[in-house]
C-alpha cells in the first residue's frame, strides 16, 4: 500500500524532517499510527530500529502496531539457552530473535499484539502508555478487570499477566514496546519458554516467570482486530490526531531506505547468539550402551556464543581418552551450536579406526553433546 505523502515525508532521514511543520501535521505537531503488513519478527524489529534512528520525534509521536508468526524474542542482554527450549523451537520451526531493548523473553504468535510507542526521550513515559492500553480495553469491555502493576505489567483478574514491557532509551529518542495477549497458543508458549539445559551459569538478565491468560478466555468475542482498533482509537484521542491506521510494508526500501540491511543484521547468528553474555556449563549426561549406563561429564566456557574452554570426561574403558580430547579440542573456538558439532563429528569420524563398535560409541557421544546445545 502506498503511503500518504505526509507520512512519506515523515518517514525520512532527519535532515528531511526539517521541512515546514504544515507538512508534518500542523503547527501543533502531530502523530502517526502505523501497522505492519508483515508477520516476520525480524522485519518488524527492523522497523522499530529504523523509526528510532531515522524519524525526528520532536513534534510528533508514533504508534507502531505489529504481530508475528510464531517466534521467541529475547532481550538485548539475555541468554537464549537460559531462557527457552531451542531444541523444541528448531523442531517446530519457531524463530528466535534478539531485540535491541532490555527486558525479558516473550513468545509471539498471531494471537499476540505488539505495540511500540515512540517519543523523544524527554517525553518518554511508559506508565502513560500502559494506562492508555487499559483505557482502550475498558472502552471496549467495561467489565474487564485490568490494571497496570508497579512492574509495568498489565494484569487481568488481579494475577494473570496479559502484557509485558521493555524499552530502549536513546540519546534523544526513545521507544517503549509491550505485548498484549489476545488468543496466543499458551501450550506452545509454556513449552518453548522453559529451558531444558542443565548446569548453566550466567550473569545474563533472567526473565521472571508469570501466570498468563488470554483476553479471549475472558471474553470469546474479543479479537486482535477489535483490540488493535480500540487501542488506535484511544491513542488518537489522547494525542489529538487523526484516527487513521496506515499500513506499511517493512521491506519497502522506497519508504524505509536501508531497512533490509537492518533486517538481515537481526537474522545473523552473530547478533542472535553471538551477543549472549559470557556463560559456563558444568553438567553430565548418562548414556545407555549395551545395557550399561555410562556417565559423561562436560565443562565448557562460552563467550560471544563461541566455546572458549571445553573438557569432556568419559569412562576410559568405554572410549579412548584421546578421542574425547580430540573432540574437545575441535569444539574449542567453534560456535556453541548443534550444527557445528555435527560437522566436527563427521570430520573426526573419518579419522577414526574402521571399528564399527568404536564408531557407534563416537556417534552416541556426539549426539549427546548436540543435546547440550
Buried (B, 14 or more C-beta within 10 A) or exposed (E): EEBEEBBEBBBBEEEEBEEEEEEBBEEEBBBBBBBBEBBBBBBBBBBBBBBBEBBBBBBBBBBBBBBBBBBBBBBBBBBBBBBBBBBBBEEEEBBBBBBBBBBBBBBBBBBBBBBBBBBBEEBBEBEBBBBBBBBBBBEBBEEBEBBBEEEBBBBBEEEBBBBBBBBBEEEEBBBBBBBBBBBBBBEBBEBBBEBEBEBBEBEBBBBEEBEBBBBBBBBEEBBBEBBBBBBBBBBBBBBEBEEEBBEBBBBBEEBBBBBBEBBEEBBEEEBBBBBBBBBBBBBEBEBEBEEEEBEBEBBBBBBBBBBBEBBBBBEEEBBBEEBBBBBBEBBBEBBBBBEBBBEBBEEBEEEBEEEEEBEEBBEBBBBBBBEBB
